[in-house]
Structure formats: C-alpha cells, structure tokens
Amino acid sequence: MGPQAFRSSGDLLADRRFDYAMAAKADGDLTAAADLLVQALEIAPHWAAGWFTLGEVEMARGDHGAAATAFRQALDRDPTDMFGVQLMLARLGEVGAAEAMTPAYVTALYEDYAPRFEQALREGLAYRGPEILLEAVARARAALGRPLNFDRMLDLGCGTGLAGEVFAPIASTIDGVDLSGRMVEIARRKGIYGRLAVGDLAAHLAALPDASADLVVAADVFIYCAALAPILAEAGRVLSPGGLCAFTVETHDGDGVILGAGLRYAHAAPVLREALAAGGLRPLVFEPATTRREAGQPVPGWLVVAIRG
Ligand SMILES: C[S@@+](CC[C@H](N)C(=O)[O-])C[C@H]1O[C@@H](n2cnc3c(N)ncnc32)[C@H](O)[C@@H]1O
C-alpha cells in the first residue's frame, strides 16, 4: 500500500527478513510471512512500513486483533499516516471512516503514482472524468441559454492537468490546486494553468476571496473527501452568482458516506443533495455516471453540475 521507496528499514538484516516474508506471502504462506515480519521488527522496531505490512498480513490471515495492534504500532511511528493505517483501521471497524483519509496518505499515494498516472488511468482504467464533466457543463450552460465559456476556472485536485486540458478551450484562465507536488509539476509543464498551488483543496478554497471563480471543477477528487458539505459551502462562496460547480463522485446503494474496498469514499445521493443545499448550490445536472472501470466493471458514481443561485 505505502510507497515502495519507504520500504527499507535501514538495517540490512531486517530488510532481508522482510524480503523472505514477502516471498512467503507470495507463496501463500501467511503464517511464515507474519513470523518473518515479527523477526524483522525485533531488529528494527522503529520501522513504520514493517508494522504496516505485518498489519496487512495479519488482516489477510483473518486475525483482526493482531492486525489492529500492528497497524497502531505503525501509526505510533508515523503519526502523519502516509501508509494509510487509519484507512485499514477503518476497514477493521476500529476508527470511523470519515476521519480515516489523511492528507499524508493521499499525498504519498500520488507522489508515487504521478509518473504513471495518465497512462494508468487513461489506458488501464478508461478514465474519462474530464470529458463527461465538460459535456455536462455544456448541457447546463445550453439549458441556461448562456454561452459555453468562463473567465476564471478553478480545478480542485487538478492532478496532472487532465481536466485543464479538456476545459482549456472554454476557460480564459485556469488555476489549480493539488496535494501532490509531483502531480502539479506535470500539470505545470502543460502550460495551460495560471496559478498552481500544492496543498489541500479545502484550505485553498477557504483562503480565496468571495466570487473569485466562475467555474469550479473537481474531477475524481471528492472520492478522497468524506465530508462534502464544508467543501461545497466554500465552493459556493468562491463562485460568482450564476457560476457553476461540476464534479464526479463514486456512489453506493446504501445511505451516507462509506469507505469502499478500493479505499476511496462513496457518497449516496441524499448526502450529496444535502451538501449542495448547504453550499447554496442548485443542481442542474445530477445523474448516474461512471468515470472509469475497475476489474473490467464500470465504477458507479454521480455526475453533478450545480449553479450558485
Ligand atoms: C484521481 S486523481 C484526479 C486528478 C484530476 N482531477 C484528473 O481528473 O485527472 C485525484 C487527485 O486529487 C488529489 N487530491 C485528493 N485529495 C485532495 C485534497 N484534499 N486536496 C487537494 N488535492 C487532493 C490527489 O493528489 C490526486 O492528484
């Protein structure tokens, strides 16, 4: 789960035990893998990645108590939680799902993913979030009888700039924000963004003046945000009257917000509608849509375009 670059314990003997453990795991011998990891951690008890991996192996063995103990050891050694320990503890029912996604985890995930991101999403997962957002924004503007162009677009969780590329023909300026500096660097090289910031989208929105954007886009980003009401409230404040907020989310058949098996949030329709209303945003497009496929299957989601009244 965590980035491979952080796998070394700094001790050759512990690293070797870890490698043997991974070989045993690959052979399906989870008991041997757990024993070898415990040996590695006796040599390198400070090693967060080692404890995290022990937690994963214990979880796979079905020993949830031992898994939770190992995950908590990992968290003690890395309180920023770049490995996503809280997500695993949430899967075990030990912490609430809403608090489980940490900025350090998302940042580490995308710092690692950045060089492969576009090929993996476009070719591997048939990702088309920006395209379906543009098409929905075009429909919303047509229904309003307004032209399809915007002065100031803000791209939340801009990543490598795929949405910027798709929206560039209809936006005079595009600013972006993303947690991952490596993703932002790729976006910057495309030369289509004005200001690009590295940071959390909620904090970024909170620092922007009222009515300073005409279009806010969040393509495949709210899957990392449990509570959308405060974010959409800020997006509503930052939008000019008549401005649009367009985003995609993953969804599920139940109620509320859940953490899915892919360690991303899925929002049910009623919580989305409540969050939009809290932000003073009125949906113009609210329809089922899928931005990408996973294991060959379309991932269920919602496509939303809302107007600031
Ligand atoms: C699946 S990618 C989508 C990137 C881009 N919007 C696109 O359509 O290609 C999700 C992006 O959201 C960013 N992200 C997730 N949570 C964030 C947050 N709270 N603040 C800023 N960026 C965030 C990640 O770093 C990652 O680059």
The ligand as an SDF file (V2000), in Angstrom:
LIG
                    3D

 27 29  0  0  0  0  0  0  0  0999 V2000
   -7.8220   10.5230   -9.2660 C   0  0  0  0  0  0  0  0  0  0  0  0
   -6.8050   11.9420   -9.2650 S   0  0  0  0  0  0  0  0  0  0  0  0
   -7.7000   13.0210  -10.3630 C   0  0  0  0  0  0  0  0  0  0  0  0
   -6.8270   14.1270  -10.9190 C   0  0  0  0  0  0  0  0  0  0  0  0
   -7.5070   15.0480  -11.9310 C   0  0  0  0  0  0  0  0  0  0  0  0
   -8.5990   15.7940  -11.3510 N   0  0  0  0  0  0  0  0  0  0  0  0
   -7.9640   14.2740  -13.1380 C   0  0  0  0  0  0  0  0  0  0  0  0
   -9.1460   14.3020  -13.4590 O   0  0  0  0  0  0  0  0  0  0  0  0
   -7.1130   13.6320  -13.7690 O   0  0  0  0  0  0  0  0  0  0  0  0
   -7.1310   12.6290   -7.6680 C   0  0  0  0  0  0  0  0  0  0  0  0
   -6.2550   13.8400   -7.3450 C   0  0  0  0  0  0  0  0  0  0  0  0
   -6.8190   14.5350   -6.2480 O   0  0  0  0  0  0  0  0  0  0  0  0
   -5.7840   14.9610   -5.3990 C   0  0  0  0  0  0  0  0  0  0  0  0
   -6.3770   15.1500   -4.0600 N   0  0  0  0  0  0  0  0  0  0  0  0
   -7.0150   14.2390   -3.3060 C   0  0  0  0  0  0  0  0  0  0  0  0
   -7.4500   14.7950   -2.1640 N   0  0  0  0  0  0  0  0  0  0  0  0
   -7.0920   16.1050   -2.2060 C   0  0  0  0  0  0  0  0  0  0  0  0
   -7.2550   17.2030   -1.3260 C   0  0  0  0  0  0  0  0  0  0  0  0
   -7.8910   17.0580   -0.1590 N   0  0  0  0  0  0  0  0  0  0  0  0
   -6.7460   18.4060   -1.6830 N   0  0  0  0  0  0  0  0  0  0  0  0
   -6.0920   18.5640   -2.8670 C   0  0  0  0  0  0  0  0  0  0  0  0
   -5.9070   17.5460   -3.7490 N   0  0  0  0  0  0  0  0  0  0  0  0
   -6.3960   16.3260   -3.4230 C   0  0  0  0  0  0  0  0  0  0  0  0
   -4.7430   13.8620   -5.4780 C   0  0  0  0  0  0  0  0  0  0  0  0
   -3.4630   14.3090   -5.0680 O   0  0  0  0  0  0  0  0  0  0  0  0
   -4.8170   13.4960   -6.9620 C   0  0  0  0  0  0  0  0  0  0  0  0
   -3.9240   14.2360   -7.7420 O   0  0  0  0  0  0  0  0  0  0  0  0
  1  2  1  0
  2  3  1  0
  2 10  1  0
  3  4  1  0
  4  5  1  0
  5  6  1  0
  5  7  1  0
  7  8  2  0
  7  9  1  0
 10 11  1  0
 11 12  1  0
 11 26  1  0
 12 13  1  0
 13 14  1  0
 13 24  1  0
 14 15  1  0
 14 23  1  0
 15 16  2  0
 16 17  1  0
 17 18  1  0
 17 23  2  0
 18 19  1  0
 18 20  2  0
 20 21  1  0
 21 22  2  0
 22 23  1  0
 24 25  1  0
 24 26  1  0
 26 27  1  0
M  CHG  2   2   1   9  -1
M  END
$$$$
